[in-house]
Amino acid sequence: MEKIVLDSAIKFGAGRYRQEKGLLEKCGKEIARFSKKAFLVAGPRAFDAVKEKLLPSLEAAGVDYTTELYTGVCSFEAAREFADKCLEAGCDEVVGIGGGKIMDFSKAVAETAGLGTVNIPTSIATCAAFTTMSVMYTPEGAKKTCWRFEHEIDAVLVDLDVIAKCPIRYAAAGILDAMAKKIEIQNGKPKMYLTENKIDLFSAYKMAEYTYEVLEEFGPQAIEDIRKQKVTKAVADITFINIAVTGVIANITKSFSQSALGHMMYDGVRTHFTQEAKGALHGEIVAVALFTQLYYNRLSEDKEALKLFMKGMDMPLSLKELGVEPTEKNLDTLEAYLIDSPYVEQSEESYKLLHEAMKQMI
């Protein structure tokens, strides 16, 4: 397991955040704040979803651009390749367009090139558009490291018309990924108290409590509205929670203590079962792992309510549904991965508790 060294400075998120209907038509003026020639890096489907309104907006604002489509993983090798393309084209800002993978990749490309980033997320599946880090993988898709940056993102621009047309699967995954923050910050504790925690972590926890409550109450309505491709208050509220508020929580904790067994299980699945779980979304893997996290927090009584909530949004509920057979060998592999993390107390009692917790994903 990598040794994690955290910068003492907190980077709260994005210098500018805008979220509204029809924002694509105004993105040109926003991007012009940072760029005269932008390097657009996008997923193919995401680019198709925004190009008819985004490109004229750039042209009207006097922003030149070059476009590169990308379908691979966020790796150092690919970031170097695209950073070279960016600099060779004379670009002065990276603009990411797509889901969480592209959001992380755009930041990595910009960091490699020594430039800033404007992100235009096309889904609310993760808060990656807002966080001051990128999850890095090997070219084959196994988790490698978290690359934490020393500065904030320049801007995050969210067009609600685009979000409302995103498949509900991505929205549901984002809701659970955001709800996970509360459960994971509690790692190993049924209760959190300020007297026992640093103020930054406890502040993040109280924010996570609030987001959990909002998502639990209004998340299902947002899913139904997105199913109908309608921009409603519920959709706008959940979008803000999933991207901006959850991003702030991640940034306050430096993308460390806000994640625990749920996100570590995600890393383990991506590392050891790269092909088997290739079709599973980030938030789906994290959500299933929350059953283990709840048990480890000594809150096993909360499992059924969470399971019912997830079932209502047609989410996977087990390792098998993620593509990973829950054999004893596979469970042992993931358990060993968790034990080698900073989130498992090194004691016999903790190991025993974790061993029982692993069975919650079957």
N, C-alpha and C positions, 0 to 999 in steps of 0.2 A: 504494500500500500504506500502511495506517495506521502512524503512529509509535507504537511500543509503549513505554509508561512503566510500569515495575514498582514496586510497593510493596516496600520493603526488608524488611518483616515477613513471616514465613511463617505462614500459617494452615493448620494441619495437616488440618482436615476438619470433622467433626461433633462437637459437644459430647457427644452420646450416640449410640452405635451398638448396635442390638440385631438379632440374626438368629436366628430359631428357628421351629419349627413352631407353628402356632396363635397367632402373635403378634397377628393382627388383633383377637382377643378381649381383648388387653391394651393395645392402642394408646390407648384412651381415657385410661388412667391416665398413660401417657407424655405424651400431648398436653396433659393437664391441668397438667403441670409448667409449661407456657408459656402456656396459653390458657384463657379462660373462654368465649370464642366464637370458633370457628375458621372460617376461610374455606377451604373445600375446593375446590380446582381440579383437575379430573381429565379424563382422556380417557374417552369414553363406554364403551368396552369394559373399560377398567381399573376404572371405577367399578362396573360390573355385576359384576366379579369380586370386589370387596371389600365392597360395601355391606351385604350380609346379616349380616356379622360385625362390620364396623367401626362402623356407625351405632349399633347397640345398645351397643357398647363405649363410645362417646362419651357416650351418654345415661346409662349406668350411672355414668360418672365425673363427671357433672354438667357436661359440656362442651356448650354450645349450638353450633350450626353453621349455616352456609348453604352451599349447593353451587352451583358453576358448572362446566358442562362446556365443554371447549374442544378444537377440532380444528385450529386454525390453527398458524402458525409462531410462534416466540418473537421477537417484535418489540417495539420500544420503544412503538409505538402501542398494541398490544394490552395490553402490561403496564400502561400508563397507564389504559386503559379498565377493566381488571380491578382495579387498585389503587383506583380511585375507587369501584367497586362494593363492594370489601372495606371501605373506610373508611365508606361510607354505611351499610353494614349493621352497623356498630359492632364489627367483628371485630378481634381483637388478635393473631392469628397466622395465617400462610398454611400450609396443609397440601397438598402436592402428591401426587397419586396417578396413577401411570402410568409410561410409558417415559421415555427420555432427553429427549425434546422437552418433556414436561410438567415434568420435574424442573428443567430450565433455566428454563422459564416461571414456575414457582412461585417460584423464587428471584428472578427479575426483578420479578414482581408484588410480592413482599415488600419488596424493596429500594426500589421506587418508592413503596410505601406507608409505608416506614420501620418495617417489622415484621420479625419473625424467621420462619424457615422450618423446618417439619418435613416431611421427604420420605418417602413410602411407595412405593418403586419396585416395579413389577409385572413387571419383566424385568431381566436382567443384560446387556443389550445395550451399555450404556455405564456409566461411573462417574459420570455427571452428578449422581446423587442426592447424592454426597459432596463434589463439588468446590466451591470457593469462587468460582465464576464462572459466567456464563451466556454461551453463544454466541448472539449476536443476529443476526437476519436482517431484510431488508426485508419489508414485507407480502406481496411476491410470492414470497419464499422464497430470495432470493439472500443470501449471507453478507455481513454488514455489519461486525461487530466482536466482540471478546470483552470482556464487561463483568466486570472483576475486582472483587470485593468486599473490604471492609476488615475483615471479620469471618467467623467460621465459621458453618456451618449448625447450627441448634439440635439437631436429631436426625435420624437415618436409621433407619427401622424396616422390617425385611425379614422377611416371612412366607414361609418356605420352601415351604409348601403352595401358595402363589400362584406362586412361581418355577417349581416343578415342573410347573405346568400351562401355562407359557408356551411358545409354538411354538419348536421347536429352532432355527429360523432366527435368532431373536433371541439365543439363547444362544451359537450359533456365532459370530455377529458380535461379541458381547461378548468372547469368548475371543480373537479375533484383534485386537480393539481394544486389549485389555490386553497381548497379546504384542508389539504394535507399539512399546510404550514402550522396550523394550531396543534394538530396531533403530533407532528414531528418535533416541534419545539419543546413539547412536554417530555421528550424522550426519556423513558425510564421513570417518569413521575406522574402520578395520578392528579396532582395539583401543582400549580406554579405560584410562588410567592416572591415579592420583590426583595424581601430580606435574604433570600437564598440565591438570587440571580443578579447579574449585572444589569444596570438600568437600560442599556441599549437592547439587550436580549428580551428583557421583560416588556419593554415598550413595543417591540416587534410582536411579542406574544399577545398583548392586549389588542393590537391592530388585527392580528390573526383571529382572535376571538370574534371580533366585529365582522370580519370578512366571512367567517364560517357561518355566522347567524344570517347574514344577508343572503349568502349563496344557498343556504338550506331553505330559506323562506321563498326566495324569488327565482332561484336557479331553474326549477322545473317549468315555471311560466316562460322564462327566457328561451328555454329549449323548444317549447311549443310555438313561440312566436318566430323563432328562427326556422322551424320546420315549415312555417307558412311564408318565410322570407319577408317578414314584417319588422320594421324598425319601431320598437316600442320603448317605453321607459324601462321595462324589465331588461330588454336587450342592452340598452345604453348603460344601465346600472351594472349589470354583470360584466360587460366589456371593461368598464372602468375598474371594477374590482379585480378582474382576472389579469389585466395588463399593468395598470398604474399602481394600484394599492398593493397588490401582491409583489410587484416589482420593487416597491419601496421596502417592503418587509424583507425581501431577499437581500437588498442592498444594505439595509441597516445591519444585518447579521453577516455582511460580507459573503453572502451565499455559502455560509458554513452551518451555523447552528440552527438555521431555519429548515434545514433538511437533516434527516437522520436515517432510520432504517428504511423508510419508504423510498427515498431517492437512492440510498445505497443499494437497495434491492434492484432498483432500475439499472444502476451501473453494473451490478452483478449479472443481471439477465442479458444486458447488451454485451458484456464481456464474454460470458461463458455459453450463452445460447443466442449468439448473434443471428444466425439464420433461422432458428426455430421461432423466435419472437420478432422476426423482421417486420411483420405486418402490424404489430401492436404499437399503439401510440404511447408517447411518454407518460401522459396522464393516466392512461389505462393501466400501465404497469405499476405506477406509483399507487394508484387506487387499490389494486389487489393487495399490494404490500402493506397497506394501512391496516389490514386485518392482523398482520403480524405485529405492527407497531402498537396497536391498541392493546394487544395481549401483553406486550413487553412493558407498556405503561401501567399495567395492572388495571386496565379498563375494558376487560373482555366483554363486559355487559353491554358495551356500546356497539359491538360488532353487528348485531342483527339490524339495528336501526340504520346503520351506514349501508349495509348490504341491501336493504329494502330501498333506500334512496337511490343507490346505484342501479338497481334492477329497474326502477322506474324510468331511467334514462338509457336503458338497453346497453349497459356497460358490461364488460366481462367481469366475472366474479371469482375466478380461480386461475391458478397457474396454467391448467390445462386449456382454458379458454384463451389464454395468451399465446398458446403454442408450445408450452413447456410441459412435458410429462412430469407429474409430481411423484416420480420414483424416489426411493430412499437415497439413491446415489445423487440425483439432481438436487434434492433438498439439502443433502450434506454439502454439496458444492456451494450452494448459495449461503448456507449457514456459515461455512468456513470463510466465505468472502465477507460476511457481516462481522464476524469475530475479529477479522483483521482490520476493522475500521475504527475510527475514534469514537464511535457511538455505542459500543458495547463495553460495559464495565468488565474489567478483567477479574472475575471472581467465579467460583464454582456455582454460586447461587444464580448469578447473571447468566452463565452458560446454560444452566438447566432451564431457566425461564425462557431464554431464546430458543432452545431446542423445542420446547412445547409450543412456542409462538409460531414456529415455522409451519406447524400443522394447520394453522388457521387459513392457509392459502389453498388447501386441498379442496 
